[in-house]
Amino acid sequence: MAKREEILKLFPRELRSVLGQVPVDFKEVQEIRLRTGMPLMMICGNQEFLVARDGSLRQDTGNLDRDMFLAATQAQMKETVEYMGSFSLYAAEEELRQGFLTIQGGHRIGVAGRTLVQGQDIRLMKFISFINIRVAHQVPGCADGVMDFLYDGRFLNTLVISPPRCGKTTLLRDIIRQVSDGWVGHSGDRVPGVSVGVVDERSELAACYQGVPQNDLGMRTDVLDCCPKSQGMMMLVRTMAPGVIAVDEIGSRQDAEAIEYVRNCGCALAATIHGSSLEDIRQKPSMGGLLAQGTFERLILLDSREGPGHVQCIWDGRSRILYEYGTVPKRL
């Protein structure tokens, strides 16, 4: 199914008919945001657009009439959520408690609204009034330019650093695929694939739908879906004997402790973290210690200078620059 149809089928008829007229290739759409009674927004190429009632896209200039834009009613929001849950919100209840749903095609639906809480635990999300559809994009081959830096007789512990919407998850996904399947290095030699264990806490890497990955993570990859990273890393080491453990968006003290466990068990690591610089990461309480210990042997910093996934810099574990944008890469 084409990506446009895959996304449009999530909406009730009135919204679907307008969104079907939007003059963009849905392969370029990053997010679609709905807020009850507010203009519907689309993020394309890191730019925000409002969707007009005639299907055209406008950028907010500060003096636009809200009435000219498409806005979801409370009834339409409820219907949209029902479509997204395939009319079985009970089955999706566990994911909704975490604030998201993953649907066929790997698209991730973030939701917000009123929560019902028992103690410290969220029991239920109801009266959903805010929806963010993050359109899944696989980019096979996007890691081609960095793979040589991540291997020195074995896969080196790697951390991808990136601000939001700069492609860190997409890059990590392709690193996983290539490590799992094997790849051909710059010299022309083939690097054999190894087993990879993925802890996909928010269903963004594999994008499992009913337990089956919608994204290609390679033929030697095992996935723990909707599992807390800190617990999942240790579970995979004990049960699946991976050569590499991969996780998205680390940062907590528990994550740091699990990473130490994985490292001491002889597994390599591939992970991402939010940040705009190496100094940013050093100042994070739980992560600064890992960097100081040299846990990560390769650090990749992304920015959006030439679009999502642009590599600004690659360091080794001693903060020595191996590659910097505008310079000739140093091959090891």
C-alpha positions in Angstrom: 0.0 0.0 0.0 1.3 3.5 -0.9 2.3 5.7 2.0 -0.4 8.2 1.2 -3.2 5.6 1.4 -1.6 4.1 4.4 -1.9 7.4 6.3 -5.2 8.6 4.9 -7.1 5.5 6.0 -6.5 6.6 9.6 -8.8 9.6 9.3 -12.6 9.9 9.2 -14.1 10.8 5.8 -14.3 14.6 6.2 -10.6 14.9 7.2 -9.5 12.3 4.7 -11.1 14.1 1.7 -9.2 17.3 2.5 -5.9 15.6 3.3 -6.2 13.7 0.1 -5.8 17.0 -1.8 -2.7 18.2 0.0 0.0 18.8 -2.7 2.9 16.9 -1.1 4.4 13.5 -1.5 3.6 11.7 1.7 7.2 10.2 1.6 8.3 13.7 2.6 5.8 14.2 5.4 7.4 13.8 8.9 4.4 14.5 11.2 0.7 15.3 11.1 -0.6 17.0 14.2 -4.2 17.3 15.3 -5.4 19.3 18.3 -9.1 19.5 18.9 -10.6 22.7 17.5 -7.2 23.9 16.3 -5.7 24.1 12.8 -4.3 20.8 11.5 -0.6 20.9 10.9 1.9 19.0 8.7 5.7 18.9 9.2 7.5 18.5 5.8 11.2 18.9 5.5 11.4 20.3 9.0 9.0 23.0 8.0 5.6 23.5 9.6 2.5 24.1 7.5 -1.2 24.6 8.3 -3.7 22.7 6.2 -6.4 24.9 4.6 -9.9 23.7 4.1 -9.2 23.5 0.3 -6.2 21.2 0.9 -3.6 23.8 0.3 -0.7 24.4 2.7 0.1 27.7 4.3 2.9 28.8 6.7 1.9 30.7 9.8 2.5 34.4 9.2 0.9 35.5 12.4 -2.1 37.2 10.8 -4.0 34.2 9.3 -7.7 33.6 9.9 -8.0 30.3 11.8 -11.4 29.7 10.2 -9.8 29.1 6.8 -7.9 26.0 8.1 -8.9 22.4 8.7 -9.6 21.6 12.3 -10.7 18.3 13.9 -13.8 18.3 16.1 -14.0 16.3 19.3 -16.1 13.7 17.5 -13.6 13.5 14.7 -10.7 13.1 17.1 -12.6 10.2 18.8 -13.2 8.6 15.4 -9.6 9.0 14.4 -8.4 7.3 17.5 -10.8 4.4 16.9 -9.5 4.1 13.3 -5.9 4.1 14.6 -6.7 1.4 17.1 -8.4 -0.7 14.4 -11.6 -0.3 16.5 -10.0 -2.3 19.3 -8.7 0.2 21.8 -8.8 -2.5 24.5 -6.1 -4.3 22.6 -4.1 -1.1 22.3 -4.6 -0.1 25.9 -1.1 -1.0 27.1 0.5 1.2 24.4 -1.9 4.0 25.0 -0.9 4.1 28.7 2.6 5.0 27.4 1.1 7.7 25.2 1.4 6.1 21.8 0.2 3.5 19.3 2.1 1.8 16.5 0.1 1.0 13.5 0.6 -1.1 10.3 3.4 0.4 8.2 5.3 1.3 11.4 3.8 4.8 11.8 3.8 5.9 15.5 0.9 7.8 16.9 1.5 10.0 19.9 -1.5 10.9 22.0 -2.3 13.3 24.9 -5.4 14.1 26.8 -6.8 13.2 30.2 -5.2 10.4 32.1 -6.6 8.2 34.9 -3.9 7.5 37.5 -3.6 5.0 40.2 -0.8 5.7 42.6 2.2 6.5 40.3 0.9 4.5 37.4 -1.2 5.7 34.5 -4.1 3.3 34.2 -5.8 4.7 31.1 -5.7 7.5 28.6 -9.1 8.9 27.8 -10.6 12.0 26.2 -7.7 12.1 23.7 -7.6 15.6 22.4 -4.1 15.8 20.8 -2.6 13.4 18.2 0.8 13.4 16.6 1.2 11.0 13.7 4.9 10.4 13.1 5.2 9.0 9.6 7.7 6.1 9.4 10.5 6.5 7.0 13.1 3.9 6.3 16.1 5.1 4.4 18.2 2.0 3.4 21.8 2.9 2.9 21.7 6.1 4.9 24.4 4.7 7.2 26.8 3.8 4.3 29.0 6.9 4.9 29.6 6.0 8.6 29.9 2.3 8.7 33.7 2.2 8.1 34.2 4.4 11.1 32.3 2.0 13.3 34.4 -1.2 12.7 37.9 -2.1 13.7 38.0 -5.9 13.6 34.7 -5.8 15.5 31.8 -3.4 15.9 32.7 -0.5 18.1 30.4 0.9 20.8 28.6 3.7 19.1 26.6 6.7 20.3 24.6 8.9 17.9 24.0 12.4 19.2 21.3 14.5 17.7 18.7 17.3 18.3 15.1 16.4 17.6 14.1 15.7 13.9 17.7 15.3 12.7 17.5 11.7 11.8 19.1 9.8 14.7 16.5 7.0 14.8 16.6 6.6 11.0 20.4 6.4 11.1 20.5 3.9 14.0 17.9 1.8 12.2 20.1 1.4 9.1 23.2 0.8 11.3 21.3 -2.1 12.9 20.3 -3.5 9.5 23.8 -3.4 8.1 25.4 -4.8 11.2 22.8 -7.6 11.1 23.1 -8.4 7.4 26.8 -7.5 7.0 28.1 -4.8 4.7 30.9 -4.1 2.2 33.5 -1.7 3.6 35.3 1.1 1.8 38.2 -1.3 1.0 35.7 -3.6 -0.8 36.0 -6.3 1.9 32.8 -7.8 3.2 32.1 -7.5 6.9 30.0 -10.5 8.0 26.7 -9.9 9.9 26.3 -10.6 13.6 23.3 -11.1 15.9 21.7 -7.8 17.1 19.3 -7.4 20.0 17.1 -4.4 19.8 15.2 -3.0 22.8 12.4 -0.9 21.1 10.8 0.8 24.1 8.6 3.1 21.9 8.3 0.9 18.8 10.2 3.4 16.7 13.1 1.2 15.5 11.4 -2.0 14.4 7.9 -0.5 14.5 6.3 -3.8 15.4 2.7 -4.3 14.5 1.1 -7.2 16.3 4.6 -8.4 17.1 6.0 -8.3 13.6 8.6 -5.6 12.7 7.4 -3.3 9.9 10.9 -2.0 9.3 13.8 -4.1 8.0 16.4 -4.4 10.8 18.2 -7.3 9.2 18.0 -11.1 9.2 20.0 -11.6 12.5 18.0 -9.1 14.6 15.8 -10.0 17.6 13.4 -7.3 19.0 12.0 -6.7 22.4 9.0 -4.4 21.7 7.5 -2.0 24.2 10.0 -3.0 26.8 11.8 -0.5 29.1 15.4 -0.1 27.8 17.2 -0.8 31.1 15.3 -4.1 31.7 15.4 -5.1 28.0 19.1 -4.8 27.6 19.8 -7.2 30.4 17.1 -9.6 29.2 18.5 -9.8 25.7 22.0 -10.5 27.0 20.7 -13.3 29.2 18.4 -14.9 26.6 19.4 -14.1 23.0 23.2 -14.0 23.0 23.5 -10.9 20.8 26.8 -9.6 19.5 25.4 -6.0 19.5 22.7 -4.4 21.6 20.9 -1.4 20.1 18.6 1.1 21.9 17.1 4.5 21.0 17.2 7.6 23.2 19.2 6.6 26.3 19.6 9.0 29.2 18.5 7.8 32.6 20.5 6.4 35.5 18.9 3.0 34.9 20.0 3.1 31.2 23.6 3.9 32.3 23.6 1.0 34.7 22.3 -1.4 32.1 24.9 -0.2 29.6 27.6 -1.0 32.1 26.1 -4.5 32.5 26.0 -5.0 28.7 29.6 -3.8 28.3 30.9 -6.1 31.1 29.2 -9.0 29.3 31.2 -8.4 26.2 28.4 -7.1 24.0 28.9 -4.1 21.7 26.4 -1.2 21.9 24.7 1.1 19.4 22.6 3.8 20.9 21.2 7.3 20.4 20.8 10.3 22.7 19.2 13.8 22.5 21.8 16.5 22.3 23.3 19.3 20.2 26.9 18.9 21.0 29.4 16.6 22.7 29.6 19.0 25.7 25.8 18.7 25.9 26.1 15.0 26.6 29.1 15.4 29.0 26.8 17.6 31.2 24.1 14.9 31.5 24.4 13.4 35.0 24.0 9.8 33.9 25.9 10.0 30.6 28.9 12.1 31.5 30.4 9.2 33.5 30.0 6.8 30.6 31.9 9.2 28.2 34.6 9.8 30.8 35.1 6.0 31.1 35.4 5.7 27.3 32.4 3.5 27.1 31.6 4.7 23.6 34.4 4.3 21.1 32.6 6.2 18.4 30.4 9.3 18.7 28.4 10.7 15.8 26.9 14.1 15.9 24.0 14.9 13.5 22.5 18.2 12.5 20.0 19.3 9.8 22.4 21.5 7.8 21.6 19.6 4.6 18.5 17.9 5.8 17.9 15.2 8.5 20.7 12.8 8.9 23.5 15.2 8.1 26.7 14.1 9.8 28.5 17.1 11.4 31.3 15.2 13.3 32.6 11.8 14.3 34.9 11.3 17.3 36.6 8.3 18.8 36.3 7.5 22.5 39.1 10.0 23.3 37.3 12.9 21.6 39.7 12.8 18.7 38.0 14.0 15.5 37.8 11.3 12.8 35.5 13.3 10.5 34.2 16.8 10.5 31.9 18.4 7.9 33.9 20.1 5.2 37.1 18.1 5.8 38.5 14.9 4.3 37.5 11.9 6.5 40.4 10.1 8.2 40.1 6.4 7.3 41.3 4.1 10.0 
